[in-house]
Amino acid sequence: MVITLAAAAFAARLTVDLEADRVEVGQSTRLVLQIVDGQPTSLPQVDAPAGLAVKYLGQSERVLRGTQGLRLLEHGWRVEAVVEGAWTLGPMVVQLADGPHELSPLTLEVVPAVPKDERPIAEAEAELLPESAWEGQVVVYRYSLRSRAPILRSRWTLPPMAGLLPPRDGDVPRSEHQLEGPDGVLFVDTTWLPLVATKSGDLGQKMAVVDVELGSVGGHGPVRDVLPAGSARLVVAPLPEAPPGFSGVVGDVTVTSGLGDGPVAVGQGLAWTLRVRGDGALDSLVFPALPQGSPWSAYDATPVASARVIAGRYEAEVELGRTLVPSAPGTLVVPDLSLIVFSPTQGAYVTHTVPGGTIEVVGSAGGGAVESFGGRDAAAPDGPRPLVASGAHLDVPAGWPVWWAIALAP
């Protein structure tokens, strides 16, 4: 899982991930913690569940290219699969100078071991995760090549992905790694492509194929072959009728916010920050609208959004900023706001409260110099948000052809 934490006074960024999200019994992979511009005050601990054996491998440090001396610190653990099942690692808590940082847990799927004499030289597979989803939900198309010989080259031909579109935010990660096991080394090349289900129904995809060139194995090679990866199943359910004020987000999210402290002078800005993190597409999310006729002006900043696929799961984060500018002295009561999303795990609409507060405003009406703020007028009627889940109303992300080209690149 990737969790990126940033604050005005501390810019450390933390990432924890598994090189492989699926292994066989007896195989091992690596768990990697990366910290940019930060130093743990103690060695982070990884609690191993009963089906996994974890061993600390050590740390390394280097300066990132193209930065002003930013340092990347990396800790590694060897994770060996002992028992079949879906095993959870974490959550990991990393102690930095500004306090503890909790990173979301990771899941490692352990499947039965394949006997060596039954394992082909190379095999390909493709799937959509999860296989059952809701309209507007982000799913991940995972396609992978496993080989007993080194993978010299691979070129995939993917299905047309009818009814699915890449979100505007999010990378298309590719992992080339080796799995160590009792039968030797297995070479693995896996790519994860995030996609938004734009309509309901059977959105299963036809077979993907990969053109591969493999190194020598058993004294024979190199070998070139075309391998089928099989079809991918996906059934998408329609959303129930949306309540008024639905944000258009389909995903399980957490919401945190902060309102600046007073007192504040008439005409001066008061910052209000909203952070949303979860597994839905958040690139079109906006700050909930304020009621009309309030004694302030309000301006919204351009959202700052990011997303990544980690261990087969899509994770997004967006920071929304709003500036309140009071026009008269007195006690400013900022109302609580509601952020309504559709939760796939609950199968229902969920309302998150964005708390307001009470701020004292000093000065006299018209006496303060009004500061200039860019952005959208937050007091204007916001109107219903388009359902990002609906193919008829989908806001097609402007950047999606770029991600599509990356996904299809060899």
QUILIN-V821042 format. One record per pair of residues at least 12 apart in sequence whose C-alpha atoms are under 7 Angstrom apart, sorted by the first residue. I is the first residue (numbers start at 1). J is the second residue. If there is no record, write none. Layout:
# QUILIN-V821042
i->[I/I]
j->[J/J]
This chain:
# QUILIN-V821042
i->[1/1/1/1/1/1/1/2/2/2/2/3/3/11/12/12/12/12/13/13/13/14/14/14/15/15/15/16/16/16/17/17/17/17/17/18/18/18/18/19/19/19/21/21/21/21/22/22/22/23/23/23/24/24/24/24/24/25/25/25/25/25/25/25/25/26/26/26/26/26/27/27/27/27/27/28/28/28/28/28/28/28/29/29/29/29/30/30/30/30/31/31/31/31/32/32/32/32/33/33/33/34/34/34/34/35/35/35/36/36/36/36/37/37/37/38/39/40/40/40/41/41/41/42/44/44/45/46/46/47/47/48/49/49/49/51/51/51/51/52/52/52/52/52/53/53/53/53/54/54/54/54/55/55/55/56/56/56/57/57/57/58/58/59/59/59/60/60/60/61/61/81/84/84/84/85/85/85/86/86/86/86/87/87/87/88/88/88/88/89/89/89/90/90/90/91/91/91/92/92/106/116/121/121/121/122/122/122/123/123/123/123/124/124/124/124/124/124/125/125/125/125/125/126/126/126/126/126/126/126/127/127/127/127/127/128/128/128/128/128/128/129/131/131/131/132/132/132/133/133/133/134/134/134/134/134/135/135/135/135/135/135/135/135/135/135/136/136/136/136/136/136/136/137/137/137/137/137/137/138/138/138/138/138/138/139/139/139/140/140/140/140/140/140/141/141/141/142/142/142/143/143/143/144/144/144/145/145/145/146/146/146/146/147/147/147/148/148/148/149/149/149/149/149/150/150/150/151/151/151/151/152/152/152/153/153/154/154/154/154/154/155/155/155/155/156/156/156/156/157/157/157/158/158/159/159/159/159/161/162/163/163/163/163/164/164/164/164/165/165/165/166/166/166/166/166/166/167/167/167/167/167/168/168/168/168/169/169/169/170/170/170/171/171/172/172/172/172/173/173/173/174/174/174/175/175/175/176/176/176/177/192/192/193/194/197/198/198/198/198/199/199/199/200/200/200/201/201/201/202/202/202/203/203/203/204/204/204/204/205/205/205/206/206/207/207/207/207/208/208/208/208/209/209/209/209/210/210/210/211/211/211/212/212/212/213/245/245/246/246/246/247/247/247/247/247/248/248/248/248/248/249/249/249/249/249/249/250/250/250/250/250/251/251/251/251/251/251/251/252/252/252/252/252/253/253/253/253/254/254/254/255/255/255/256/256/256/257/257/257/257/258/258/258/259/259/259/259/260/261/262/262/263/263/263/263/264/264/264/265/265/265/265/266/266/266/266/266/266/266/266/266/266/266/267/267/267/267/267/267/267/268/268/268/269/269/269/269/270/270/270/271/271/271/272/272/272/273/273/273/274/274/274/275/275/275/276/276/276/277/277/277/278/278/278/279/279/279/280/281/282/282/282/283/287/288/288/288/289/289/289/290/290/291/292/295/295/295/296/296/296/296/297/297/297/297/298/298/298/298/298/298/298/299/299/299/299/299/299/299/299/299/300/300/300/300/300/300/300/301/301/301/301/301/301/302/303/303/303/303/304/304/304/305/305/305/306/327/327/328/328/329/329/329/329/329/330/330/330/331/331/331/331/332/332/332/332/333/333/333/334/334/334/335/335/336/336/336/336/337/337/337/338/338/338/338/339/339/339/340]
j->[16/17/104/105/106/310/311/15/16/17/310/15/103/37/35/36/37/38/35/36/37/34/35/36/33/34/35/32/33/34/31/32/33/310/311/30/31/32/311/31/175/177/108/109/311/312/108/109/110/109/110/111/81/110/111/112/113/81/82/83/84/110/111/112/113/80/81/82/181/182/80/81/179/180/181/78/79/80/81/179/180/181/78/79/80/179/76/77/78/79/76/77/78/79/74/75/76/77/74/75/76/72/73/74/75/72/73/74/70/71/72/73/70/71/72/96/96/94/95/96/95/96/97/95/93/94/92/90/92/89/90/89/87/88/89/81/82/83/87/79/80/81/82/83/79/80/81/82/77/78/79/80/77/78/79/76/77/78/76/77/78/75/76/74/75/76/73/74/75/73/74/110/110/111/112/109/110/111/107/108/109/110/107/108/109/105/106/107/108/105/106/107/104/105/106/103/104/105/104/105/311/183/147/148/149/146/147/148/145/146/147/227/144/145/146/227/228/229/143/144/145/229/230/142/143/144/229/230/231/232/141/142/143/232/233/140/141/142/232/233/234/141/233/234/235/234/235/236/235/236/237/236/237/238/239/344/197/198/199/200/236/237/238/239/389/390/196/197/198/250/388/389/390/196/197/250/251/280/389/194/195/196/197/280/281/194/195/196/192/193/194/195/312/313/192/193/194/191/192/193/190/191/192/189/190/191/188/189/190/186/187/188/189/186/187/188/185/186/187/187/214/215/216/217/187/214/215/187/213/214/215/213/214/215/212/213/210/211/212/213/410/210/211/212/410/209/210/211/410/208/209/210/208/209/205/206/207/208/205/203/197/198/199/203/195/196/197/198/195/196/197/194/195/196/400/403/404/195/196/281/397/400/283/397/399/400/283/306/307/306/307/308/308/309/191/192/193/407/191/192/309/190/191/192/189/190/191/188/189/190/189/309/312/407/314/389/389/390/391/394/389/390/391/236/237/238/235/236/237/234/235/236/234/235/236/232/233/234/235/231/232/233/231/232/228/229/230/231/228/229/230/231/226/227/228/229/226/227/228/225/226/227/224/225/226/225/340/384/340/341/385/285/339/340/341/385/341/385/386/387/388/280/281/282/341/342/388/280/341/342/343/344/278/279/280/341/342/343/344/278/279/280/343/344/276/277/278/279/276/277/278/275/276/277/274/275/276/273/274/275/354/272/273/274/271/272/273/356/272/359/359/360/359/360/361/362/360/361/362/361/362/363/368/326/327/328/329/361/362/363/364/365/367/368/325/326/327/368/369/370/371/325/370/371/323/324/325/371/323/324/325/322/323/324/321/322/323/320/321/322/319/320/321/318/319/320/317/318/319/316/317/318/315/316/317/314/315/316/316/316/316/317/318/305/320/337/338/339/378/379/382/378/379/379/379/326/327/328/324/325/326/327/324/325/326/379/322/323/324/325/377/378/379/322/323/324/373/374/375/376/377/378/321/322/323/375/376/377/378/320/321/322/374/375/376/375/318/319/320/321/318/319/320/317/318/319/318/365/366/364/365/361/362/363/364/365/360/361/362/358/359/360/361/358/359/360/361/357/358/359/356/357/358/356/357/353/354/355/356/353/354/355/351/352/353/354/351/352/353/352]
